[in-house]
Amino acid sequence: MDVDTLLSFEWGAMAPEFIILGVATILSIVDLFAPKHLDRKIFGWIGFAGILLALASLINLVGLEPISILYDTFRLDGFAKAFKILLLIGAALVMLLALSYKPKEGMEEYKGEFYYLLLAGLLGAMMMASSGDLITLFVGLELLSLSSYILAGIRKKHLPSNESAMKYVVNGGIATAFTLFGMSYVYGLTGTTNLIEMTNVLPTLANAQYIYILGIAFFMIFVGLSFKLATAPFHMWAPDVYQGAPTPVTAFLSVVSKTAGFVILIRILLTVFGNAFAGNSGVAKMTNFLVGMQDYIAVLAAATMIIGNVVALRQRNIKRMFAYSSIAHAGYLLVAVTAMSSFMYDALWFYLGAYLFMNVGAFAVIQLLTQHTDNEDIGAFAGLYKRAPWLALAMGVFILSLAGIPGTAGFIGKLNIFIGALASDPAHYVLASIMIATTVISYFYYFGILTQMFFRPAAAEEADGGKIRMPIGLGVALVICVVATIVFGLFPNIALDFFHTNFEGFSDFLQ
């Protein structure tokens, strides 16, 4: 590639990625040469400023027509812009949590790495959102995964953190192998790794043998990505990793990593398998391949909702409980993917946005309380309303939203998915019924937290333990999350109108 060709590309489309890459690179170099006595917290504030700058540059690109550069390997379409906004907002809030994180054993010598590894993981997620090629998708996925593995085990003197990192690496390696194997089959069938070029080749593959190989590729990729999304029965790594990892990392995995997982799932499923057909070559009217796979996705969605919510009932550790809660929410999102209705994009985007605020907010409270009490048992929330009423009220808002109570963003998100499941043709009545039933089950463990906070007396040592001090970064994150959860619950059209006005329902997704 010559210089003229390089200069001909519209590099401005990658401005947000360049900003995150530049900040992460600078922080890593400065951390290497800076004296050990320098307070690394300044790195976190620089990282936070870099994320805000990247978000501002992305918003500046929202009104532009779709841009495709580097031979269609990088696409800045409505889909990429919409989900990168969520990724950047989520990463900014997680960075505020990281700034306030102080584990008992200390981690001053790794504090700098903590911040720029979060940025590296964010960069991988952003690359996935804009990838137009299987290779760049995989590179983005691995950049996010490798950063997450290190972050999960960054508390080197904390045994549960070491254990969680080890389990995460092993399961992540298996998931990567499955995904890559499935991608290799798709490449073998089409002769290209470019997603847009695949849309032209796949409709012509009507031979039964090709369809059989494509079916194997689908299951390999879907199973591999199911590990990443922590959907049942590929979820067993999630509770241990969520419990052992530092709380900001747990929030990062549950929000940024999950959003990125659904981004790559939609990119591959709709672009690759949504343009293929199932049936024999002699059949005049063949079925869309992805429509033929709906039942399998539905079974996975149902199992994920049931297992996530039912097993959460037995959890006493608050982070393990939220791990199973996260698994259940992945099941709700899979309902939208299964239905593939005209509401799918809206429902996924809104729900992931609502989940971002309510989950990061909940983890902010969990981080503050567990650091104060050095206890992750649900009993640590006992009497919180007496000790810190505003903190208890904030957590109450997040819990009500996670449970899907009207007046919160979580309710609107679930309602959109429910309507989409019934509006599809044919309607998914069984899946919608399971969604309602499992949501009711979730009330038992969610409201158990509310019971502890508002109706249980605090332990004697906690009652006399003094006020809970609120760090400024964590306080800002809490306020943003509470306001967003309530506002998008009462006025959801603010977000939905923004979505339809600026992204036009992702009409440029396959252009």
N, C-alpha and C positions, 0 to 999 in steps of 0.2 A: 504494500500500500504506500503510494507516494505522498509527499507533503501536500500537494494540491488537493488530493482526495480527502486527506485528513481535515484540511481547512474547510472543505465544502460541507462537512456535516454541521447540523444545527446543534452545537454543543450546549447551547443554552437550555435545551430540554433536560440535560443532566445536571443542571445547576444545584438542585437540592442534594443529589448524591455527591457531587464534588465538594460541597460545603461540609457534609458529614465526614467524608474521607479526609479532607484537609484538617479538620479539627482533631479527628482521631489520630492522624499521623503526627501532628504537632505535639499533642499531649503525650504520645508514646515516646517521642524523642526527648522532650523536656523532662519527662519522668525519669528517663535513663540517666541524664546528666545532672539533674537538680540535686542539691544536698538533701540528705535524709531527714534533716530537721524541718524542712519546708512542709507546711501544712498542705496536704494534697487535696483538701476540700475545695481549694480554688479551682482545681481541675474540673470538679463537678459543676461548678458555676459556669465555667467556660464551655463545658459540654452542653449544659442547659441552654446557654446563649446561642451556641451553634445550632441546636435543634430548632430553636425559635427562628433563627435566620433562615434555615432550610425550609421551615414551614411558610415563612413570608415569601420566599422565592417561589415555592410551589403554588401558593395562592395567586401569585402574579402570572403563573402559567395557565391558570384554570380556563381562561377565556380563549385560549389558542386552539386552532384546529389540530387534529391528531398529528403527531410527529413521529416518524420512524427513521432511525439512524443506524449506522453500523450494520448495513445490509439486513435490516429488519430484525436484528437481534435485540434492539432496545426500542420499546414503543411507549410513547407518552399519549395514551388515549384516555377517555373518560374513566374507564375502569381503573387504570393506574393512578390517576389523580385522586379519585375518590378514596381509594383504600390507603394511599400514601398519606393522606391527611389524617386518617385514623392512626396509622402507624406512628407518625411524628407526634401527634398529641399524646398518645399512650406512652411513648418513650420519654417525652418531656415530663410527664407526671411521675413516671418511674424514677427518673433522674432526681426529682425532688425527694422521693423516698430514700434514694441511695445517699443523698447528702446528709440525711438525718440518721443514717444507720450506724449504730455503734454496738457491735457484738461484745459479749462479756469478756471473751479472751483477747479482743482487740485484733485489728487487721491493718494497722497503720502502714506496714511495709508493703501491703498489696493494694492500698487505697487507690493509687493512681491507675493501676491495671483495671480495677473495678469499674472506673468511669469510662475508659476508652474501649473496654471490651463490650460494654453496653452499646456504645456507638457503632462498633464493628458489627454486632448482631443486628442493630437497626439498619445498617447499610445493606446487609444481606437480605433482610426482609423487603427493603425498598427495591432492590434489584429484581427480586421475585415478582413484585407487582408490575414492573415494566418489561419483563422478559418476553421476547417474542420468539424464543428459541429454546429447545430443550437443554442445550449446554449452559446458557446463561441462567436458566431456571435452576439447574442443578448446582451451579457455582454459588448462586445466591442462597440456596437452601443449605449448602454445606458451610458457608460463611456464618449464617445464623446458627447452625447446629454446633459448630466447633466453639464459637464464642459462648454459647449456652452451656456446653459441657464444662468449660473452664470456670465460668461464673458459678455454676452449681457447686463446685468443689473449692471455691476460693478461700473458704474458712479452713485453712490447712490444719489447724490445731483442734478442729471440731469433728469428731468421728462421724456423726450423722451426715455432715456435709461431704466428707470423703466417700461415704457409702452411697449417697445419692448421685454423686458424680460418676462413680463406677457403674452403677446400674443404668444411668442415663447414657453413658458411652456405649455399653454393650447393646442396649435396646436400640439406640440410635444407629449403631452400625448395622444391625439386622434390618432396620427400616430402610436405610440407605441402599443396602444390597437389593432388597425387593424392588424399590423404586427404580434403581438403575437398570435392573434386569428387565423390568417392564418397558422402560424407555428404549432399551436396545432392540426389543421386538418391534416397537413402533417405527424406529429408524430403519430396521431391516425391511419392513413392509413398504415404507414410503420412499426410502432412499434419500431422505433429508431430515435434518433436525429442526428446520424452520417451521413454526406452527402455522403460518399463513400458507406456505407451500403445501403443507399436509392437508389443508382444507380442500385443495384442488385434486389431490391424489386419492384420498380415502374414499370419496363417493364412487370411484371407479372399481374399487376392490369388492366385487360381488361374489367372487368364488368362495365356496364353503370352507376351503382350507385356509384362505386368508382370514375369513371371519373367525374361525377357530383360534388362530394365532392371535388375532386382535382381542379375543375374549381372554386369553391367557395374559396378554399385556395389560388389559384393563384390571384384572384381579390383582396382578403383581403391583401395579402402580397404586391401586386403591388401598391395598393392604399396607403398603409402605407408607403412604400418606396418613393412613388411619393410626399408625404408631405415632406420627408427629402430632396428630390432632388429639391423641389420647381418647379414641373412641373404643367402646367395648367390642370385642374382647381383647383389644390390643392396648389396654389402658394400665396394665399392672405396674408400670414404671412410675406413673404420675404421683400416686400418694407418697411414695418414699422420697422422690425428688422434691416435691412441693414441701414436705416436712423438713428435709435436711438442708435444702438450699437456703441462702440468706433471703429474708423476706422480700427485699426489692427484686431479687432474681425470680422468686416465686411469682410476684406480680408481673414481671416481664414475660415469663413463660405463659402465664394464664391470659395475658392480653395481647402483647405484640406478637409472640410466637404463634398463638392460636389464630390471630387475624391473618398472619402470613401463611399459615397452613391452609386456611380456606381460600386465600388468594390463589395459591398454586393449584389447589384442587379444582377450582372453577376454571382457571386458565386451561388446564389439561383436559378436564372432562368435556367442557363445552367446545373447545377448539378441535381437539383430536377426536374424541369419541362421539361428540355431538354431530359430526359431519360424516360418520360412517353408517353403514346400513347392515342390518342382520337379515338373513334369509337366503334361500338358494337363488342362483342366478336365473333360474327359470321362472321365478315368481314375478308377476307383473308389478305388484306393489309391495315393496319391501319395507320392513319396519326400521325406524331409526334405532341405531345400536344402543344409544343411551336410554331411550325409552324402554327397550328390552331389558335393561339392567336395573330399572326402577325398583323392582321387587327386592333385589339384593341390597340396594342402598337402604330401602325401607326397613328391612330386617335389622340391619346394623344400627339404624337410627333408633328403632324401638328398643333393641337390647341395650344401647348406650343410655337412653333415658331411664330405663328400668333399673339397670345395675347401678348407675351413678347415684340415683336418688335413694334406692333401697339400702345400699351399703353405707351411704352417708349417715343413715339413722343410727348406726352403731359406733360412730366415731366420737372420741372424747378430745383428741388433739385437734385444735381449731384449724391448723393448716392442712391436715389430712381431710378434715371435713370439707374444706374449700376445694381440695383436689377433686374429691368425688362430685362436688357441686359443679366444678369446671367440666368434668366428664359429662354430667347431665346436660349442661348448656351446649356442649358440642353436639349432643343428641338432638336438641331443639333445632340447632342450625342445620343439621342433616335432614330434618323434616322439610325445610325450605328447598334444599338441594334435591331431595326425592321428588317433591311435587313439581318442580321445574315450571311453575306457573308464571304468568306475566308479572307477578309481584315478587319474584325471587330476588332480583337484584336489590330492589327497595328494602325487602325484608331483611336480607343478609346484612346490607350496609347499616341500616338503622339499628338492628339488634347488636351487631358488633360494636357500634358506637355507644349504645346504651350500656352494654356489658363492660366496655372500657371504663366508663366513669364509675359505675357502681362497684366493680370489682377492685379497681385501684384504690378507690375510697375505703372499701372494707379492709384491704391489706394495709392501708395507712394506719387505721385504727388498731389492727392486729399488731403491727410493728411497734407502735407506741406503747401498747399495753404489755406485750410480751417482754419488751426491753425493760419496762418499769418493774414488772413482777418476776421476771426470769422464769416464766411459767407459760406453756402453750396449751394447757388444759382449758377446756371450755369454762371451768369453774373460776378462771381468772377474771371473767367478765362479771362475776357476782357483785352486785351492789355498785356497778359503774355509774348508774344514774346519781347516786348519792355523792360519789367521789368526783366525778367530772360530768355534770349534766349535759353540757353541750356536745361532748364527745359521744355520750350515749345516744343523744338525739340524732347525731350524724350517722352513727352506726345503724340506728333504727331505720333511717331513710334508705340506706344501702340494702339492708336485709329485706325490707318491704319491696324494694325494686327487684332484687334477686328472686324473691318469691312470686313476683308478678302481680302485686296488688295494685288496683286502679289508682291513678294519680301519680304514678311513677313511670319512668322511661322503660323499665323492664316490662311493665304491663303492655305498653304500646308495641314493644318489640315482639312479645309472645302473640299478641293479637294479630299482628301483620302475618306472622308465620302460620297461625291457625287459619286465617282467612285464605291464605295462599294454598294451603293443603286442601281446603274445601272447594276453592275456585278452579282447581286444575281439572283436566278431563282425561281419565275419570277422577272423581274426587277420592281423596284418601281418608275415608271415614275412620277406619281402624287406627291409622297412625295419629289422626287428630284426637281420637278418644284416648289413646295411650298418652298423648301429650298432656291432656287435661288431668288424667288420673295421676301421672307422675308429678305433675305440678302440685297437686293436692298433697301427695306424699311429702314433697319437699317442705311443706308448711311445718311439719313436725320438727325437723331439725333446725330450720331457720328460726321458727318461733321459740325454740328451746334457747337460742342465744338471747332473744328479747326477754324471755322469762328470767334468765340469769341477770341481765342488766337492770331490769326494772322491778323485779319481785323477789329477788334473793338477797339476803344480807351479805355484805362483804366479810371475808375472814378478818379476825381481830387484827392480825399483823398488817393487812391491807388497809383496813379502816383507819389505822393510825400511821400509815406509811407516807403521809404528806401528799401534796398536790402533784398531779401528773404534769410535768413540764412539756410544753408544746414547742418543738423546734420550728423556726420560721418556714423552712422549706416544706415540711410536712403539713403545717397549718395552711399554707397556700394551696397545696394539692387537695386537702380536705374541703376547703371552701369551694374550689372549682368543681369538684366532683359532686358535692351536695347540690349546688346551684344547677348544674347541668342535669342531674338526675331528676330534679323536681321540674325544671323548665321544660325539658323534652318530654316529660310525662304529661304535663298540663297543656303544652303547646307543641305537639309533635310536628305540626306543619312547618315550623321554623326550619327543622332539619330536612324534612321531606321536600319542601319547596326549593331549598338550596340544592338538594340532590337533583331534582328534575330540571331546574333552571340551568344548572352549570354542567351537568353530565348527560342530559338528554336520554336517560335510561340505558346508557352504554350502547347506543345505536352504532357506535364506531368500533365495537369490540372485535369484530372479525374483518375489518376493512384494512 
